Amino acid sequence: MVHRFEPLVIRHTHRLPAPDGPAGQGGVAARQFDAALMSVGFTLSARLLGHLSELSEGTVVDTAVRTLDTVRAMVGDHVEHNAYFIDFPANVPDTVDFWAQCVSDALADEASRESTLAQLSTGVLDLLTLPTYGRHQHTYAQMLAVQDELIAAAGDRLTVLHLGGTLNDEVTALYLALAGSTTPLGDEGLLDLAALAGQCADGPQPEEIPVRENRAVVNRARLATGSGLLVDTVTDVLRLACALSDGDVTLVEPTRFRSPSRAVRRALLAGLDTVVAASPAKLADVGAHREAFKRLGERLHAHEYAARWPHAADVFAVARGEKEARSLDSRVAELLGARDVTGATRLLESAPGKLFRALDHLLRACVTQEERDAVADAAERVAPQVSGRVVLSMREHLHNRAQQGDARRVFVNRLGRAWVSADTRPPVPAAERERLMDALDTELRRRLPDPGHLLIAPDVLDVALPLSGRATSAGLGVLPRGSLSPVDGELLRFFVHWKQTSHSTDFDLSALMLDASYETVAWLSYTALTELEGEHSGDITDAAEGASEFINLRLGAVRGTYVVPQVNIFSGEGFEEVEESFFGFMLRDAEQKGRPFEPRTVRMKSELRGPGRVALPLAFVRGEDGRWRAKWLHLYLKGSPNSNRVEGNRVSVAVLLRGLVEREYLTVRYLTGLMADRATATTLWDGVSVPDGPVTYIGMERPEGLHPDSRVLTPGNLRDLIPA
């Protein structure tokens, strides 16, 4: 199997597929490989180091070159991170003094003197017209020459790479894990699944593919190899058509369908015909995506095949409004409009997932205790038929519905776009709320496997359950939205890097400091280069060759309770249009010195790929104990088409942050609490010794020395905790 899948395995599993090569004396090369890895914050496990040492030197060197390229990209070290101020964070000037110096330099330059004087005479000056503003005045090499070397510290990140199986085995295992995931994957996960599905279409397949988006990606590969399609709804076929046109299989964004080949047209029409022939009621699903089906019908030339596949023709007749197929939602709405809550509940029992999603509405619509009992009874009856992630989502929802008073509703769509509104809904009746939470706890406890000896690393307990891959950006050290993780270090440094595709693009890194009442204390940005808390590295306004900006914060000096880093698009291409963009943060001790970007100190690096013009990757919260913790957001604000600045969005950011901070997410702590009831033993790992026998280990990193039959769950595969 070609090595192109090796980086994918390393990114997802932190395992290096066992290299295939002749035996030899590779010990020296293996130790050199390990030393090179340590310079970017990675290391080889003892087993992997031993395995490499028994291979030929050439095999080890080839493996090292490929792996170093992969891990450098994982941490963001594959690009040159130059700062505008050459000795940042030292000697960063006051903002006004810096601007005045840029004006002075422009006046001293014959090429810019006349235009600068003309602007000054009007009282308005465009900084971007000044020759020394927004452009590096030194090379990357010159910057490195004036920076001190990083002093190694025990707190530097060290990510262990473990020995995997053969490349074929690792690729197959990863394909089965992604395809059979019980929760939706993020965009990068879907792209990786597509690559793997093409390679693994003729090999082992998961017993079930419960997530429809995953099924569409797999069906595309199966269609290419002539395998049978996995479709049981008309929407499955629509998603497959989107996948074939490289469109959005989540159906959130419209897809421009291509004209498929005759063979593909026949396969899609036959799939639709089979689904509707088996269950004509599924025609009701067409209405939810009427326009997409109409456009698809035109591309499939459905009218030419109406005689051969009449049930498929019915799909497009419904889409065009020529045939009626009432949806379940419309029938439920009619019953609720007539105040027949019991009737609506009975109807929804045929669609357990829809019933669960409507529970809040149904309970609030009840007038009598008899109606409330009917809704709760129905929920308990259908609970075993509802997917695990929907059960968990409802459990989290009911827990947060206990809030009274000045409550806020936080809305986050699949793309990460967020907004907040006041929660004006009446409360869910307390008795039914408690009854249903108990019932859901019981149902989840029933589904969870027997963990045997449960070994838990304490730092994973406050990680939010990954109910959707779309609540997590791709990257290194990234946790699901709502997670809390400790922040230990004196200096916190944010970084953003972007490279434009074709148009001049200016991203601005900023940090907003808020007090306990979410009022603004201060901010750092290109308009406020220095504050008591820290320094900004300077504004870069064009990224043809790539650009980076940094903010350095002294946590002990922060005034306030919250720090909210953000990336604002001032001009140019969006996050999904640039060639590359990512955000991250580093932690280091004050005496460590080092360059603006040091890969060993990077704790998190995430891709910036979302809608809107303002990105909010995470926030930092100071607890009552004085310790700082990261609160993971993964959000995007719409912002303005141009000129987004921290000053302009600080109110909306504060409102959004308050809604998210006050919301309580279901975490690993909750689920392991349920698992502990069935465990033979439950141990909080001390970070040193591991049990001799097999365990179910849940933590941030796989420890050395676990029994080979252990089940290991880390953020990379934490979705496997979610019961089917």
N, C-alpha and C positions, 0 to 999 in steps of 0.2 A: 504494500500500500504506500502511496506517495506520502512524503513528509508534510504535505500541505495541511494535513489534519492534526499534526502534532501540536502546533500552537493553540489550536482550539481546545484540545484535551488539557493542556497546561493551564489555560485561562480558566476553564470551568472547574477543574478538579485539583489543581496544584500537584498533579502527578505527572511525572515524565515517563512516557511509554518506554519500556525496556529497549534500549538500542540493540539493533541486530548487527553484529559484526564479529570478526575473528577474535579469538582470545589473544591475550598479550599482557604486557606489563604497562598498564595505563595509570598506575598509581600516582606518578608525578603530575601527569596531565590532569588527572581528576582533582588533585588538591589545588592545582592552579585554577581550574574551573571553579572550584568552591570559593576560592579567594576572590575571583572576579565577580562571582554572584554576590558575595558579601558587600562589595562596593556599591551595589544597588539594592541592598536590603533583603537578599535571598540567601539561602544556604541549602546544601544537599543533606538529606537524611543519612543516617549511618548506613542503612541498607543500600541506598542509592549510591553513596560514595564507594561502598564495598563492591557493588556490582560493576561500576564503571572501572574500578581499579583492575578488574580481571579481563578487561577488553584491551584491544590494541590501542596504542597512542593515537593513531589516525582517527579511529572511530570516536574516541573521547573528544578529540579536538573538533571534529565535524559536529558532534552533538552539542558541544559547548557553544560554538558559533551560532547555531540555530536557536538554542535555548536562551542565550543572552539577548539576542534580538527580540525574542518574545517577551521576556520579563522586563526589559527596558521599556518596551511599548506599554506593558501593563501598568508601570509606575509613572509613565510620562517622561522617561529619560531618553526617549528616541529623538528628541528635538533639542535645539540649543535655546536655553532660557536666558536671554539677555535682558537686563533692566535698563531703564532710561538713565537713572542716576548710577554712575559707574561703581560707587562704593556703597550702594544701598545695603543695609539700612542706616549706615553712618552718613552723616553730613547731608541729609535731605533738607533742602531749604524751606523757609516759609513760603507759602503759596504766592503771596503778593510779591515778595522779593524775587521769586523765580520768574514770575511773569514780567516783572520790570526788567530783569536781566535779558529775557528773550527779546523785549522791545529794544533794549540798548544794542543787542547784537544785530537786530534787523536794521537799525539806523546806521550802524557801522558798516553794513554790507551795501555796496553800491547797487546791487541788483534789486534789493528790496527796500531801499531807503525811500524812494519816491512814493511807492504805494503805501508804505507804513505811515508816512507823514500825512498823506491824503486821508487815511482812516482816522488818524489822531485828530485831525481838524474837525471831523464830524462828531467826535466824542464816543464813537463806537469802534472797537477793534476786534477783528476776528483772529483769535490765537492761531488758528490753523494756517493763516497766511504767513506766519513768522517762520523763517527758515530753520531755526533751531528748536521749534516746538514740535513735539510728537514724533520726532525722528531720532534714532540713536545717534549720538555724537562720538561713538566709539565702537569697536568691533567686539565680538564675543570673546576673542582671545585677550584683548586689552582689559576687558572686565575681569576675566579670570586672574590676570596677572596682579591685580590690586586687592584681590580677596584672600582672606586667610584660609588655611586648610581646615576642614572640619575635624574637630576632636571627637573621636569615637566615644560613645557613652553607652552604658548598660541599657538605657531606655530606647535606643534606636530600634526601629522595626527590623525584625528578622523573620521572614516568611519561609517556611520549610517546604522544599520540593521533595515529594516522596517517590519511591520506585513504583511504577505501574506495571501492568501486564504488557503483553505484546501490543503493538499499535493497533492491530486489527481488533483485539479484544477490548481495548480502551475505547476505540471509536464505536464499536457495537454497543458497549455498556452505556456510553454517553447518549447515543441515539435513542436507546430504549428509555433512558431516564427522561430525556427531553420530550420525546413523543408521548410517553405515558404519564406526563406530569398531570397532577390533579388541579393545578392552578395555571392560569394563562401565563405565557412567557412574555417577556419584553421584546422590543423590536430586534435587539441584537440576538436574543435567544431564538426568535423565529428565523432569522437569517442563518444562524448556525444550524438549526434543525433542517432547514431546506438543503444546506450543503450535505449534511449527514444523511438525509433521507435519500438523496440521489445515489450515495455510495452504498447504503444499506437496504435498498428496496428489495433485493432478492434474498436478504438474510433474515435472521430472527426478528419477529415483530412483537410489540407489546400486546398483552392480553386484551387491553382496552385503551382507546384514545379518547378520554372523556372531554377534553377541551376542544371545542369545534375549530378554533383557529389552527391548532396543531394538526387536526384531522385534514384540513384543507391543504396544508403544506405537504403532508404525507401522501395525500391523494394525488397531488401533482406528480410526485415521484412514481407512484404506482401506475399512473396513466402512461408515463413515459416508458415503463417496462412491460406494459400490457397486463399488469395485475388487476384484479377486481377492485372497484372503488368501494370505500367505506362511507356510504351515505344512507341516512335514514330520515332526513328532512329535506325539503326543497331548498332550505337555506344552506345546507351542506354543499349542494351543487353550485349555488351562487358564490359561496366562498371559494370553491375550487376554480370557478371561472375567473374570480378576482386574482387568485394566485397565478393562474396561467398568463394573466396580463400584467404580472408584477405589480398588482394593485394592493389595496388594503383589505386583508382577509378578516379584519375585525369589523368591516362594513361601516366604520365611522366616517371615513373619507370616501367620496365617490371615486370609482375606478373607470378609466377610459378603456373599454374593452377592445382588444384587438380582434381582427378577423381570424378565427381559428381554422385549422385544416379541416378537411371533410371528416377525417377519422375522429378528431376531437369533438366536432359538432355532434356526430352520432353518439359518442360516449356520454356527453352531457345531456343530450335529449333522452337517451335511454335511461340514464340515472334518474332524471325527473319523472319519467313515465313509470318506472318501477316503484318509486316512493309513493306517488299519488295513487297508483293502482292498488297498492297494499293498504293505503289509508287515505281515502279521499278527503277526510277532515283536515289533512295537512295543507290543503290549498289555502286554509285560513292564514297560514304564515306568510303568504305572498304579500299581503297588504302592508306589512311592516317595511318592505323594501320594494314597493311598487315600481318606482322609477328605474331602479337598477334592473329589475326583471324585464321591464319594457325595452331598455337598451340592450340587454343581453339577448332577448328574443330577436331583435333586428340583426345582431351579429351571427346568431345561429341559423338564420333563415328558417325559423320555426314553421312558417306556413308551408314550406315545401315538404315537411315531414309529418304534417298533421294526421294523415291517414295511417302512417306507420306507428306513430306514437301519440295517440289521441289524448292520453292523460297529460303528457307534456304540453300539448296544445292548450289544455285547460289552464295550466299555470299562466300562460301568457294572456289568455282570455281574461283571467281574473286581474292581471296586472293592468290590462287596458280598460277595465271596467265593463267588459262585455258579459262577464259571468260573476255572480255574487258568491262570496265565501266569507261569511261573517267571522271575524276573529273572536277568540275567547275574551280578549280585553274589552271589545265593544259590548259583548253580552253581559260581562260583569258590570261594566259601567251602567248599563241599562237597569240592572237589578239594584245597584246601589242608588241610582237616581230615584228608583221607586221605594227606597228605604228598606229593601229586602236584603238585609245583611246575611241572614241565614241562607237564603237562596244563593247569594253570590259566593258564600263560603263553600257550599256544596258543589257548585260549579267549578270552583278553583281546586277542589280536591283532585280533579283529573289532571292538574298540572301542579304538582307539589312545589316546584321551585317558585312558580308565580304566586302560589298561596303564601309562601314564606316572605316573599318580597312585599306582599300586600298586608302583612299582619298588622303593622302599625296603623295603617289606614282603616282596616276592618275593625280593630279594637276601638279606635276613636269614633267610628260610625255607630257603634252599638249604643242602644238606648236602655235595654233591659239586661238584667243579669243572665237571663236565658240565652240571649244573643252572645254575650261575652263567653259563656260556657261553651256554646256551639263552636265559636272561633277557636278557643283554646283546645277543645276536644279534637277538632279537625287537624290542628297543627301537630298535636301529639300523634295522631294516627299516621300522618304522611311523613313525619320526620325521618323514618328509616329510608325513605325513597329520595330524600333531598341530598344533593352533593355536600361533601364535608365543608367546602369553603363557603357555601351559602349558609349552612348551619352556623359556622363560626362567625360569619358576617352578621347574622341576625343576633347571635349571642352578644357580640360587641355593641350592636345597635341598641339592644334593650338595656344593656348596662349603662350606656350614655343617656338614655331617655329618663334617667332618674333626676337629671339636673333640672332645677327650677330657677326662676328669677331671670337674670340677665343672660340667658343662654343664647348661643350662636350656632347657626348651622353652617358647616363647612362643606362646600361642594368641590369635588375634584373629579374631572372627567378622565377618560381613559388615556388622554394625551398629557395629563399632568396640569392642565389649565385649572386654576383654582379661583374661587370667589366665596364670599361670606355674606350671610344675611341673618337678621334676627330670627330666632326660633319662636314663631307665633303659634305653633301647634298646641292644642290642649295636651295635657300629660296622658301617657298610657296608664290605664287603671293599675294601681300598685299591685293588687292581688294577682291579676293575670300576668303582669310583668314578672313577678317573682315565680309564679307557677311555671311560666314558659322557660325562664332561665334555668330552673331546676331540671325541667324536662330535657333541655338541650344539653346540659351538663351530663345527664344520664346517657343520652344518645351518643355523645362524643366519647364518653368513657367506654361504652360498649364497642365502639368501632376501633379504638386504639389497640394496637397489638401488645401482647405481653412483652415488656422490654427486658425481662430478666433482671440483671444487675444494672441499674440506671446510674450512670456516672455523668455528672453535670458540672461544667465549668461555670462559676458564678457570674462571669462577665457576659454570658449569653442570656441570662434570665430576663433582661429588660429589652431584648430584641423583639420587635413586633413580628407577629406571625406573617409570613409572606403569602397573603391570600391572593395576590396577583403580582406577576412579574412586572406589571406596568406601574407598580408602586415603588419600583427600585430602578435606578439608572444602572447601566452597565459600567463596570469598572473594578478597581481593586479596593478592598476594605469597605465596600458600600453595603449599607443595611437598609431594610425596608422602611418606608415612610412610617413615622411614629415611633421608631426605635430610639432608645437612649443608650449612649455608650460613654464611658468615662474619658475625660481629657486630662492627661497627666503631663505636665511640662510647664516651664516658665514662659516660653515664647511660642505663640501660635502664629503660623504664617500661612496665609491663603495664597493661591496662585491660580491664574487662568491663562490658557494658551489657546490661540486660534490662528487659523490660516485661511485666508479668503480664497474663493474659487476663481472669480473673475472681476469683481468690483471692489474698490477700496472699502474696507470695513473696519470700523472702530468699536471695539468692545471696551467697556469701562468696568473695572473691578472696584467695588465699594464695600464698606462695612458700616452698618448702622448700629449704634449703641442705644439701648432703651433701658429705662428704669423699671421697677417692679410694677408700675401702673401703665407700662407700655408707652410712656412719653419719651420723646427724643432727648438724649443726653448729648450726643456728638456723633460725628461720622468721619470716616476717612475715605477720600476719593481724590480724583484729579483736581477738585476744587478745594480740598482740605488735605494737603499733603502731610501735615504733621498735626498730631494732637497729643495730649498727655499719654494716651493709650499706646501710640505707635506711629508708624510711618507708612506712606504710600510710595511705591517705587517709581512713579512717574507715568504720564499718559503717553501711550503709543497709539497713533491714529491711522496706521495702515499696516496690513499684514500680508503683503504679497509673498514674503519669505517666511511668514509666521511671526507671531508677536506674543510676548508674555508680560503680565503685570502681577505685582505682589503687594500684599499688605502684611506688615509685621506688627503683631500685637503683644504687649507685655500684659499677661493676664492679671498679674497682681496690681496693675495700675488702672484696670478697666473700671470706669464709673458706671454703675448700673448693674442690671440683672441679666440682660440679654445682649448678645452680639449676633447680628444677622448679616453674613456676607451675601452679596448679590452681584450678578453680572448684568449690566445694562447695555443694550445695543444703542449706541449713540447714532450710528449711521451705517448703511451698507447692508450686507447679507444677513439673513436670519440664522438661528442656531442650526436649522436643518438644511441650510443652503451652503454654508461654508464648507471647505474641504475637510476641516478638522476643528474641533473645539472641545476642551475639557477643563474641569475645575478640580481643585484638590486642596488639602491642607497638610502642613507639616507641623511637627512638635519637636522642640529641642530645648536644651538647657542654655542658659544665658552665656555660659563660658565656652560653648561648643563652636562658636563662630561659624565659618563655612560660607559657601556661595549662596546666592539667593535661592537656588534650587539645589537641594541635596536629596537624592533618591532614597538614601537610608533613613531619612527622617520623615518621609511621606507616609502618612497614616491612611489617607484616602485619596483616590483619584477617580472621578466619574465623568462619563461622557456628557456633554451638553447637547442634547438632541430633543428639542421639544418646541411647541408652539409659543407664540408670544414673543415679547421683546425684553422681558426681564426674567432672569432665572434666579430661583431661591433654592440652592441645593440642600442647605441645612442651616440650623441656628445653634447657638451655644447658650446654655442656660446655667446660671449660678444657683446652686441649691442652697437650702437653709444651712447646710453644713459647710458652706463656703467653697465646695468643690464644683468644678465646671464639668458639664456633660454636653455632648452633642445630641441635638434633637433633629432627626432626619426628616427632611421635607420633600425634596424632589418635586418642586412646584415651578410653574411658569405663570407670570402675569401677562396680560395682553399688552399693557404699556402703550406707548405712542409709536407711530411709524418711525419717528426720528427723535433725537435729542433726549433720550431717557436718562434721567439722573436720579441719584439717591434722594436729593432734596424734593423731587417731584412725586416720589412714590412712597415716602416714609410713612404717611398716614395709612395708606392701604396695606402696606407691609405690616404695620403694627396691628391692625385689625385682624388680618389673616393669621398672624403669629399667635395672637391671643386665642383665637378659635381653635387652633391646632394644639397649643400647649394645654388648654383646658380639656381637650378630648382625651379620653383614656382608651388606649388600644389594647387588644388582646395580645399578650406576649408569650414567649417561651415559658415564662414562669407559670402562666395559667395552664398550658397544655401539659407541662411536666408534672404539675400538681395532680392532674387527672391520671397521668400515667403511673405516678407513684403508688396509687391505690392497688395496682396490679403488679408492681415490681417486686422481685425477691429481695432487693436491697436498693436503697437510694443513697448516693454519696455525692457530696459536693467536693469536686476535685481540688486538691491542695496545690496543683501545678507542678508536683514533683513525682510522686510515685503513682503507678497504675496497678490495678488488680491483675492477678495472674490469669484468671479465666476470661471468657468472652463477656463483653459489656455492651450496652447501648450507650455510646458516648455522644453528648451534645455539648458543643463548645465552639469557640471562634476559630481554633486551629486544631488539626489532628495532632495529638501528642505522640511522641516516640514510645515504642514499647508496648502498644496495645496488642492484645491477643489477635491473631489473624482472622478469627471468626467473629470479631466485634463488628457491630453496626456503628458507623461513624456519621454524625450529622453536624455539618458546619454551615455557615451562611451560603456556601456554594450549592448545597443540596438540601437546605432547610425546608424547601417546599415538600420534601418527602415526609415531613411530619404531618402534613395536612391529610387527614383520612379521606378515602375515596367516598 
